[in-house]
Amino acid sequence: PLPKTYNARLLPATPPDAEDVWEYEGRTIRAQIWQNLVGSKAKPGSPSFQIVAIHDPKYADPLLLASNLVAEAQVLWFLYKDRWAIEQVPLAGKT
């Protein structure tokens, strides 16, 4: 959904279906949301998902989240942040 370069041509971003803004630790977090998406080979009636691009001034690039949950962008962002604490235990066990 974000702008990108392909074969030396700039492909424009797809306009989001919705946008959201919130404050977190003194930063303004902005989210762009694309809803009711399906895979390119999906058949009619296939489950849909959404893509959320979270722009945090703390980072140079946006965080892209794909989810089949119908939830606000801020909720998905907090779920993702909470996931990292859980992910570290299995990752440490693999080494």
Phi and psi restraints in degrees (range 20) as a CNS / XPLOR table:
assign (resid 1 and name C) (resid 2 and name N)
       (resid 2 and name CA) (resid 2 and name C) 1.0 -88.5 20.0 2
assign (resid 2 and name N) (resid 2 and name CA)
       (resid 2 and name C) (resid 3 and name N) 1.0 159.4 20.0 2
assign (resid 2 and name C) (resid 3 and name N)
       (resid 3 and name CA) (resid 3 and name C) 1.0 -65.4 20.0 2
assign (resid 3 and name N) (resid 3 and name CA)
       (resid 3 and name C) (resid 4 and name N) 1.0 147.0 20.0 2
assign (resid 3 and name C) (resid 4 and name N)
       (resid 4 and name CA) (resid 4 and name C) 1.0 -153.3 20.0 2
assign (resid 4 and name N) (resid 4 and name CA)
       (resid 4 and name C) (resid 5 and name N) 1.0 165.6 20.0 2
assign (resid 4 and name C) (resid 5 and name N)
       (resid 5 and name CA) (resid 5 and name C) 1.0 -105.7 20.0 2
assign (resid 5 and name N) (resid 5 and name CA)
       (resid 5 and name C) (resid 6 and name N) 1.0 133.2 20.0 2
assign (resid 5 and name C) (resid 6 and name N)
       (resid 6 and name CA) (resid 6 and name C) 1.0 -138.9 20.0 2
assign (resid 6 and name N) (resid 6 and name CA)
       (resid 6 and name C) (resid 7 and name N) 1.0 124.2 20.0 2
assign (resid 6 and name C) (resid 7 and name N)
       (resid 7 and name CA) (resid 7 and name C) 1.0 51.7 20.0 2
assign (resid 7 and name N) (resid 7 and name CA)
       (resid 7 and name C) (resid 8 and name N) 1.0 46.0 20.0 2
assign (resid 7 and name C) (resid 8 and name N)
       (resid 8 and name CA) (resid 8 and name C) 1.0 62.6 20.0 2
assign (resid 8 and name N) (resid 8 and name CA)
       (resid 8 and name C) (resid 9 and name N) 1.0 17.2 20.0 2
assign (resid 8 and name C) (resid 9 and name N)
       (resid 9 and name CA) (resid 9 and name C) 1.0 -116.0 20.0 2
assign (resid 9 and name N) (resid 9 and name CA)
       (resid 9 and name C) (resid 10 and name N) 1.0 139.1 20.0 2
assign (resid 9 and name C) (resid 10 and name N)
       (resid 10 and name CA) (resid 10 and name C) 1.0 -83.6 20.0 2
assign (resid 10 and name N) (resid 10 and name CA)
       (resid 10 and name C) (resid 11 and name N) 1.0 121.7 20.0 2
assign (resid 10 and name C) (resid 11 and name N)
       (resid 11 and name CA) (resid 11 and name C) 1.0 -95.8 20.0 2
assign (resid 11 and name N) (resid 11 and name CA)
       (resid 11 and name C) (resid 12 and name N) 1.0 124.0 20.0 2
assign (resid 11 and name C) (resid 12 and name N)
       (resid 12 and name CA) (resid 12 and name C) 1.0 -70.0 20.0 2
assign (resid 12 and name N) (resid 12 and name CA)
       (resid 12 and name C) (resid 13 and name N) 1.0 160.2 20.0 2
assign (resid 12 and name C) (resid 13 and name N)
       (resid 13 and name CA) (resid 13 and name C) 1.0 -71.0 20.0 2
assign (resid 13 and name N) (resid 13 and name CA)
       (resid 13 and name C) (resid 14 and name N) 1.0 149.8 20.0 2
assign (resid 13 and name C) (resid 14 and name N)
       (resid 14 and name CA) (resid 14 and name C) 1.0 -79.3 20.0 2
assign (resid 14 and name N) (resid 14 and name CA)
       (resid 14 and name C) (resid 15 and name N) 1.0 130.1 20.0 2
assign (resid 14 and name C) (resid 15 and name N)
       (resid 15 and name CA) (resid 15 and name C) 1.0 -60.6 20.0 2
assign (resid 15 and name N) (resid 15 and name CA)
       (resid 15 and name C) (resid 16 and name N) 1.0 135.0 20.0 2
assign (resid 15 and name C) (resid 16 and name N)
       (resid 16 and name CA) (resid 16 and name C) 1.0 -71.9 20.0 2
assign (resid 16 and name N) (resid 16 and name CA)
       (resid 16 and name C) (resid 17 and name N) 1.0 156.5 20.0 2
assign (resid 16 and name C) (resid 17 and name N)
       (resid 17 and name CA) (resid 17 and name C) 1.0 -76.6 20.0 2
assign (resid 17 and name N) (resid 17 and name CA)
       (resid 17 and name C) (resid 18 and name N) 1.0 -28.1 20.0 2
assign (resid 17 and name C) (resid 18 and name N)
       (resid 18 and name CA) (resid 18 and name C) 1.0 -155.1 20.0 2
assign (resid 18 and name N) (resid 18 and name CA)
       (resid 18 and name C) (resid 19 and name N) 1.0 161.7 20.0 2
assign (resid 18 and name C) (resid 19 and name N)
       (resid 19 and name CA) (resid 19 and name C) 1.0 -136.2 20.0 2
assign (resid 19 and name N) (resid 19 and name CA)
       (resid 19 and name C) (resid 20 and name N) 1.0 154.0 20.0 2
assign (resid 19 and name C) (resid 20 and name N)
       (resid 20 and name CA) (resid 20 and name C) 1.0 -144.3 20.0 2
assign (resid 20 and name N) (resid 20 and name CA)
       (resid 20 and name C) (resid 21 and name N) 1.0 150.5 20.0 2
assign (resid 20 and name C) (resid 21 and name N)
       (resid 21 and name CA) (resid 21 and name C) 1.0 -138.1 20.0 2
assign (resid 21 and name N) (resid 21 and name CA)
       (resid 21 and name C) (resid 22 and name N) 1.0 139.5 20.0 2
assign (resid 21 and name C) (resid 22 and name N)
       (resid 22 and name CA) (resid 22 and name C) 1.0 -151.1 20.0 2
assign (resid 22 and name N) (resid 22 and name CA)
       (resid 22 and name C) (resid 23 and name N) 1.0 163.8 20.0 2
assign (resid 22 and name C) (resid 23 and name N)
       (resid 23 and name CA) (resid 23 and name C) 1.0 -101.4 20.0 2
assign (resid 23 and name N) (resid 23 and name CA)
       (resid 23 and name C) (resid 24 and name N) 1.0 139.1 20.0 2
assign (resid 23 and name C) (resid 24 and name N)
       (resid 24 and name CA) (resid 24 and name C) 1.0 -148.6 20.0 2
assign (resid 24 and name N) (resid 24 and name CA)
       (resid 24 and name C) (resid 25 and name N) 1.0 120.0 20.0 2
assign (resid 24 and name C) (resid 25 and name N)
       (resid 25 and name CA) (resid 25 and name C) 1.0 48.9 20.0 2
assign (resid 25 and name N) (resid 25 and name CA)
       (resid 25 and name C) (resid 26 and name N) 1.0 44.5 20.0 2
assign (resid 25 and name C) (resid 26 and name N)
       (resid 26 and name CA) (resid 26 and name C) 1.0 79.7 20.0 2
assign (resid 26 and name N) (resid 26 and name CA)
       (resid 26 and name C) (resid 27 and name N) 1.0 1.7 20.0 2
assign (resid 26 and name C) (resid 27 and name N)
       (resid 27 and name CA) (resid 27 and name C) 1.0 -107.4 20.0 2
assign (resid 27 and name N) (resid 27 and name CA)
       (resid 27 and name C) (resid 28 and name N) 1.0 148.7 20.0 2
assign (resid 27 and name C) (resid 28 and name N)
       (resid 28 and name CA) (resid 28 and name C) 1.0 -96.0 20.0 2
assign (resid 28 and name N) (resid 28 and name CA)
       (resid 28 and name C) (resid 29 and name N) 1.0 114.1 20.0 2
assign (resid 28 and name C) (resid 29 and name N)
       (resid 29 and name CA) (resid 29 and name C) 1.0 -97.2 20.0 2
assign (resid 29 and name N) (resid 29 and name CA)
       (resid 29 and name C) (resid 30 and name N) 1.0 132.8 20.0 2
assign (resid 29 and name C) (resid 30 and name N)
       (resid 30 and name CA) (resid 30 and name C) 1.0 -119.6 20.0 2
assign (resid 30 and name N) (resid 30 and name CA)
       (resid 30 and name C) (resid 31 and name N) 1.0 139.7 20.0 2
assign (resid 30 and name C) (resid 31 and name N)
       (resid 31 and name CA) (resid 31 and name C) 1.0 -129.2 20.0 2
assign (resid 31 and name N) (resid 31 and name CA)
       (resid 31 and name C) (resid 32 and name N) 1.0 139.2 20.0 2
assign (resid 31 and name C) (resid 32 and name N)
       (resid 32 and name CA) (resid 32 and name C) 1.0 -111.8 20.0 2
assign (resid 32 and name N) (resid 32 and name CA)
       (resid 32 and name C) (resid 33 and name N) 1.0 137.5 20.0 2
assign (resid 32 and name C) (resid 33 and name N)
       (resid 33 and name CA) (resid 33 and name C) 1.0 -127.8 20.0 2
assign (resid 33 and name N) (resid 33 and name CA)
       (resid 33 and name C) (resid 34 and name N) 1.0 129.4 20.0 2
assign (resid 33 and name C) (resid 34 and name N)
       (resid 34 and name CA) (resid 34 and name C) 1.0 -114.6 20.0 2
assign (resid 34 and name N) (resid 34 and name CA)
       (resid 34 and name C) (resid 35 and name N) 1.0 120.8 20.0 2
assign (resid 34 and name C) (resid 35 and name N)
       (resid 35 and name CA) (resid 35 and name C) 1.0 -111.6 20.0 2
assign (resid 35 and name N) (resid 35 and name CA)
       (resid 35 and name C) (resid 36 and name N) 1.0 163.5 20.0 2
assign (resid 35 and name C) (resid 36 and name N)
       (resid 36 and name CA) (resid 36 and name C) 1.0 52.8 20.0 2
assign (resid 36 and name N) (resid 36 and name CA)
       (resid 36 and name C) (resid 37 and name N) 1.0 48.7 20.0 2
assign (resid 36 and name C) (resid 37 and name N)
       (resid 37 and name CA) (resid 37 and name C) 1.0 -94.0 20.0 2
assign (resid 37 and name N) (resid 37 and name CA)
       (resid 37 and name C) (resid 38 and name N) 1.0 152.1 20.0 2
assign (resid 37 and name C) (resid 38 and name N)
       (resid 38 and name CA) (resid 38 and name C) 1.0 -135.9 20.0 2
assign (resid 38 and name N) (resid 38 and name CA)
       (resid 38 and name C) (resid 39 and name N) 1.0 160.2 20.0 2
assign (resid 38 and name C) (resid 39 and name N)
       (resid 39 and name CA) (resid 39 and name C) 1.0 -64.8 20.0 2
assign (resid 39 and name N) (resid 39 and name CA)
       (resid 39 and name C) (resid 40 and name N) 1.0 158.8 20.0 2
assign (resid 39 and name C) (resid 40 and name N)
       (resid 40 and name CA) (resid 40 and name C) 1.0 -64.6 20.0 2
assign (resid 40 and name N) (resid 40 and name CA)
       (resid 40 and name C) (resid 41 and name N) 1.0 -22.9 20.0 2
assign (resid 40 and name C) (resid 41 and name N)
       (resid 41 and name CA) (resid 41 and name C) 1.0 -108.1 20.0 2
assign (resid 41 and name N) (resid 41 and name CA)
       (resid 41 and name C) (resid 42 and name N) 1.0 16.3 20.0 2
assign (resid 41 and name C) (resid 42 and name N)
       (resid 42 and name CA) (resid 42 and name C) 1.0 -70.9 20.0 2
assign (resid 42 and name N) (resid 42 and name CA)
       (resid 42 and name C) (resid 43 and name N) 1.0 145.0 20.0 2
assign (resid 42 and name C) (resid 43 and name N)
       (resid 43 and name CA) (resid 43 and name C) 1.0 -93.1 20.0 2
assign (resid 43 and name N) (resid 43 and name CA)
       (resid 43 and name C) (resid 44 and name N) 1.0 160.3 20.0 2
assign (resid 43 and name C) (resid 44 and name N)
       (resid 44 and name CA) (resid 44 and name C) 1.0 -54.2 20.0 2
assign (resid 44 and name N) (resid 44 and name CA)
       (resid 44 and name C) (resid 45 and name N) 1.0 136.1 20.0 2
assign (resid 44 and name C) (resid 45 and name N)
       (resid 45 and name CA) (resid 45 and name C) 1.0 89.2 20.0 2
assign (resid 45 and name N) (resid 45 and name CA)
       (resid 45 and name C) (resid 46 and name N) 1.0 -1.1 20.0 2
assign (resid 45 and name C) (resid 46 and name N)
       (resid 46 and name CA) (resid 46 and name C) 1.0 -65.7 20.0 2
assign (resid 46 and name N) (resid 46 and name CA)
       (resid 46 and name C) (resid 47 and name N) 1.0 151.8 20.0 2
assign (resid 46 and name C) (resid 47 and name N)
       (resid 47 and name CA) (resid 47 and name C) 1.0 -63.7 20.0 2
assign (resid 47 and name N) (resid 47 and name CA)
       (resid 47 and name C) (resid 48 and name N) 1.0 147.2 20.0 2
assign (resid 47 and name C) (resid 48 and name N)
       (resid 48 and name CA) (resid 48 and name C) 1.0 -105.8 20.0 2
assign (resid 48 and name N) (resid 48 and name CA)
       (resid 48 and name C) (resid 49 and name N) 1.0 168.2 20.0 2
assign (resid 48 and name C) (resid 49 and name N)
       (resid 49 and name CA) (resid 49 and name C) 1.0 -144.8 20.0 2
assign (resid 49 and name N) (resid 49 and name CA)
       (resid 49 and name C) (resid 50 and name N) 1.0 175.0 20.0 2
assign (resid 49 and name C) (resid 50 and name N)
       (resid 50 and name CA) (resid 50 and name C) 1.0 -129.8 20.0 2
assign (resid 50 and name N) (resid 50 and name CA)
       (resid 50 and name C) (resid 51 and name N) 1.0 154.0 20.0 2
assign (resid 50 and name C) (resid 51 and name N)
       (resid 51 and name CA) (resid 51 and name C) 1.0 -114.9 20.0 2
assign (resid 51 and name N) (resid 51 and name CA)
       (resid 51 and name C) (resid 52 and name N) 1.0 134.0 20.0 2
assign (resid 51 and name C) (resid 52 and name N)
       (resid 52 and name CA) (resid 52 and name C) 1.0 -123.8 20.0 2
assign (resid 52 and name N) (resid 52 and name CA)
       (resid 52 and name C) (resid 53 and name N) 1.0 123.9 20.0 2
assign (resid 52 and name C) (resid 53 and name N)
       (resid 53 and name CA) (resid 53 and name C) 1.0 -101.3 20.0 2
assign (resid 53 and name N) (resid 53 and name CA)
       (resid 53 and name C) (resid 54 and name N) 1.0 115.7 20.0 2
assign (resid 53 and name C) (resid 54 and name N)
       (resid 54 and name CA) (resid 54 and name C) 1.0 -104.7 20.0 2
assign (resid 54 and name N) (resid 54 and name CA)
       (resid 54 and name C) (resid 55 and name N) 1.0 118.5 20.0 2
assign (resid 54 and name C) (resid 55 and name N)
       (resid 55 and name CA) (resid 55 and name C) 1.0 -101.5 20.0 2
assign (resid 55 and name N) (resid 55 and name CA)
       (resid 55 and name C) (resid 56 and name N) 1.0 106.5 20.0 2
assign (resid 55 and name C) (resid 56 and name N)
       (resid 56 and name CA) (resid 56 and name C) 1.0 -110.2 20.0 2
assign (resid 56 and name N) (resid 56 and name CA)
       (resid 56 and name C) (resid 57 and name N) 1.0 124.4 20.0 2
assign (resid 56 and name C) (resid 57 and name N)
       (resid 57 and name CA) (resid 57 and name C) 1.0 -60.8 20.0 2
assign (resid 57 and name N) (resid 57 and name CA)
       (resid 57 and name C) (resid 58 and name N) 1.0 -13.8 20.0 2
assign (resid 57 and name C) (resid 58 and name N)
       (resid 58 and name CA) (resid 58 and name C) 1.0 -70.4 20.0 2
assign (resid 58 and name N) (resid 58 and name CA)
       (resid 58 and name C) (resid 59 and name N) 1.0 -21.7 20.0 2
assign (resid 58 and name C) (resid 59 and name N)
       (resid 59 and name CA) (resid 59 and name C) 1.0 -123.0 20.0 2
assign (resid 59 and name N) (resid 59 and name CA)
       (resid 59 and name C) (resid 60 and name N) 1.0 149.6 20.0 2
assign (resid 59 and name C) (resid 60 and name N)
       (resid 60 and name CA) (resid 60 and name C) 1.0 -72.7 20.0 2
assign (resid 60 and name N) (resid 60 and name CA)
       (resid 60 and name C) (resid 61 and name N) 1.0 -39.7 20.0 2
assign (resid 60 and name C) (resid 61 and name N)
       (resid 61 and name CA) (resid 61 and name C) 1.0 -108.8 20.0 2
assign (resid 61 and name N) (resid 61 and name CA)
       (resid 61 and name C) (resid 62 and name N) 1.0 149.9 20.0 2
assign (resid 61 and name C) (resid 62 and name N)
       (resid 62 and name CA) (resid 62 and name C) 1.0 -73.0 20.0 2
assign (resid 62 and name N) (resid 62 and name CA)
       (resid 62 and name C) (resid 63 and name N) 1.0 153.9 20.0 2
assign (resid 62 and name C) (resid 63 and name N)
       (resid 63 and name CA) (resid 63 and name C) 1.0 -88.5 20.0 2
assign (resid 63 and name N) (resid 63 and name CA)
       (resid 63 and name C) (resid 64 and name N) 1.0 125.0 20.0 2
assign (resid 63 and name C) (resid 64 and name N)
       (resid 64 and name CA) (resid 64 and name C) 1.0 -103.4 20.0 2
assign (resid 64 and name N) (resid 64 and name CA)
       (resid 64 and name C) (resid 65 and name N) 1.0 122.9 20.0 2
assign (resid 64 and name C) (resid 65 and name N)
       (resid 65 and name CA) (resid 65 and name C) 1.0 -117.7 20.0 2
assign (resid 65 and name N) (resid 65 and name CA)
       (resid 65 and name C) (resid 66 and name N) 1.0 134.6 20.0 2
assign (resid 65 and name C) (resid 66 and name N)
       (resid 66 and name CA) (resid 66 and name C) 1.0 -112.0 20.0 2
assign (resid 66 and name N) (resid 66 and name CA)
       (resid 66 and name C) (resid 67 and name N) 1.0 134.0 20.0 2
assign (resid 66 and name C) (resid 67 and name N)
       (resid 67 and name CA) (resid 67 and name C) 1.0 -149.8 20.0 2
assign (resid 67 and name N) (resid 67 and name CA)
       (resid 67 and name C) (resid 68 and name N) 1.0 145.4 20.0 2
assign (resid 67 and name C) (resid 68 and name N)
       (resid 68 and name CA) (resid 68 and name C) 1.0 -96.3 20.0 2
assign (resid 68 and name N) (resid 68 and name CA)
       (resid 68 and name C) (resid 69 and name N) 1.0 1.1 20.0 2
assign (resid 68 and name C) (resid 69 and name N)
       (resid 69 and name CA) (resid 69 and name C) 1.0 -78.2 20.0 2
assign (resid 69 and name N) (resid 69 and name CA)
       (resid 69 and name C) (resid 70 and name N) 1.0 138.1 20.0 2
assign (resid 69 and name C) (resid 70 and name N)
       (resid 70 and name CA) (resid 70 and name C) 1.0 -92.8 20.0 2
assign (resid 70 and name N) (resid 70 and name CA)
       (resid 70 and name C) (resid 71 and name N) 1.0 97.4 20.0 2
assign (resid 70 and name C) (resid 71 and name N)
       (resid 71 and name CA) (resid 71 and name C) 1.0 -150.1 20.0 2
assign (resid 71 and name N) (resid 71 and name CA)
       (resid 71 and name C) (resid 72 and name N) 1.0 161.3 20.0 2
assign (resid 71 and name C) (resid 72 and name N)
       (resid 72 and name CA) (resid 72 and name C) 1.0 -66.1 20.0 2
assign (resid 72 and name N) (resid 72 and name CA)
       (resid 72 and name C) (resid 73 and name N) 1.0 154.1 20.0 2
assign (resid 72 and name C) (resid 73 and name N)
       (resid 73 and name CA) (resid 73 and name C) 1.0 -58.9 20.0 2
assign (resid 73 and name N) (resid 73 and name CA)
       (resid 73 and name C) (resid 74 and name N) 1.0 -39.9 20.0 2
assign (resid 73 and name C) (resid 74 and name N)
       (resid 74 and name CA) (resid 74 and name C) 1.0 -62.9 20.0 2
assign (resid 74 and name N) (resid 74 and name CA)
       (resid 74 and name C) (resid 75 and name N) 1.0 -39.6 20.0 2
assign (resid 74 and name C) (resid 75 and name N)
       (resid 75 and name CA) (resid 75 and name C) 1.0 -64.5 20.0 2
assign (resid 75 and name N) (resid 75 and name CA)
       (resid 75 and name C) (resid 76 and name N) 1.0 -44.5 20.0 2
assign (resid 75 and name C) (resid 76 and name N)
       (resid 76 and name CA) (resid 76 and name C) 1.0 -62.6 20.0 2
assign (resid 76 and name N) (resid 76 and name CA)
       (resid 76 and name C) (resid 77 and name N) 1.0 -39.4 20.0 2
assign (resid 76 and name C) (resid 77 and name N)
       (resid 77 and name CA) (resid 77 and name C) 1.0 -62.8 20.0 2
assign (resid 77 and name N) (resid 77 and name CA)
       (resid 77 and name C) (resid 78 and name N) 1.0 -45.2 20.0 2
assign (resid 77 and name C) (resid 78 and name N)
       (resid 78 and name CA) (resid 78 and name C) 1.0 -65.7 20.0 2
assign (resid 78 and name N) (resid 78 and name CA)
       (resid 78 and name C) (resid 79 and name N) 1.0 -37.8 20.0 2
assign (resid 78 and name C) (resid 79 and name N)
       (resid 79 and name CA) (resid 79 and name C) 1.0 -62.0 20.0 2
assign (resid 79 and name N) (resid 79 and name CA)
       (resid 79 and name C) (resid 80 and name N) 1.0 -41.6 20.0 2
assign (resid 79 and name C) (resid 80 and name N)
       (resid 80 and name CA) (resid 80 and name C) 1.0 -64.6 20.0 2
assign (resid 80 and name N) (resid 80 and name CA)
       (resid 80 and name C) (resid 81 and name N) 1.0 -43.8 20.0 2
assign (resid 80 and name C) (resid 81 and name N)
       (resid 81 and name CA) (resid 81 and name C) 1.0 -62.1 20.0 2
assign (resid 81 and name N) (resid 81 and name CA)
       (resid 81 and name C) (resid 82 and name N) 1.0 -39.4 20.0 2
assign (resid 81 and name C) (resid 82 and name N)
       (resid 82 and name CA) (resid 82 and name C) 1.0 -68.4 20.0 2
assign (resid 82 and name N) (resid 82 and name CA)
       (resid 82 and name C) (resid 83 and name N) 1.0 -27.9 20.0 2
assign (resid 82 and name C) (resid 83 and name N)
       (resid 83 and name CA) (resid 83 and name C) 1.0 -64.0 20.0 2
assign (resid 83 and name N) (resid 83 and name CA)
       (resid 83 and name C) (resid 84 and name N) 1.0 -35.6 20.0 2
assign (resid 83 and name C) (resid 84 and name N)
       (resid 84 and name CA) (resid 84 and name C) 1.0 -60.2 20.0 2
assign (resid 84 and name N) (resid 84 and name CA)
       (resid 84 and name C) (resid 85 and name N) 1.0 -36.3 20.0 2
assign (resid 84 and name C) (resid 85 and name N)
       (resid 85 and name CA) (resid 85 and name C) 1.0 -63.7 20.0 2
assign (resid 85 and name N) (resid 85 and name CA)
       (resid 85 and name C) (resid 86 and name N) 1.0 -35.4 20.0 2
assign (resid 85 and name C) (resid 86 and name N)
       (resid 86 and name CA) (resid 86 and name C) 1.0 -75.7 20.0 2
assign (resid 86 and name N) (resid 86 and name CA)
       (resid 86 and name C) (resid 87 and name N) 1.0 -37.8 20.0 2
assign (resid 86 and name C) (resid 87 and name N)
       (resid 87 and name CA) (resid 87 and name C) 1.0 -64.3 20.0 2
assign (resid 87 and name N) (resid 87 and name CA)
       (resid 87 and name C) (resid 88 and name N) 1.0 -29.0 20.0 2
assign (resid 87 and name C) (resid 88 and name N)
       (resid 88 and name CA) (resid 88 and name C) 1.0 -65.4 20.0 2
assign (resid 88 and name N) (resid 88 and name CA)
       (resid 88 and name C) (resid 89 and name N) 1.0 -34.4 20.0 2
assign (resid 88 and name C) (resid 89 and name N)
       (resid 89 and name CA) (resid 89 and name C) 1.0 -63.5 20.0 2
assign (resid 89 and name N) (resid 89 and name CA)
       (resid 89 and name C) (resid 90 and name N) 1.0 -51.5 20.0 2
assign (resid 89 and name C) (resid 90 and name N)
       (resid 90 and name CA) (resid 90 and name C) 1.0 -64.0 20.0 2
assign (resid 90 and name N) (resid 90 and name CA)
       (resid 90 and name C) (resid 91 and name N) 1.0 -36.3 20.0 2
assign (resid 90 and name C) (resid 91 and name N)
       (resid 91 and name CA) (resid 91 and name C) 1.0 -64.4 20.0 2
assign (resid 91 and name N) (resid 91 and name CA)
       (resid 91 and name C) (resid 92 and name N) 1.0 -41.4 20.0 2
assign (resid 91 and name C) (resid 92 and name N)
       (resid 92 and name CA) (resid 92 and name C) 1.0 -66.8 20.0 2
assign (resid 92 and name N) (resid 92 and name CA)
       (resid 92 and name C) (resid 93 and name N) 1.0 -34.6 20.0 2
assign (resid 92 and name C) (resid 93 and name N)
       (resid 93 and name CA) (resid 93 and name C) 1.0 -69.8 20.0 2
assign (resid 93 and name N) (resid 93 and name CA)
       (resid 93 and name C) (resid 94 and name N) 1.0 -22.6 20.0 2
assign (resid 93 and name C) (resid 94 and name N)
       (resid 94 and name CA) (resid 94 and name C) 1.0 -75.4 20.0 2
assign (resid 94 and name N) (resid 94 and name CA)
       (resid 94 and name C) (resid 95 and name N) 1.0 -23.8 20.0 2
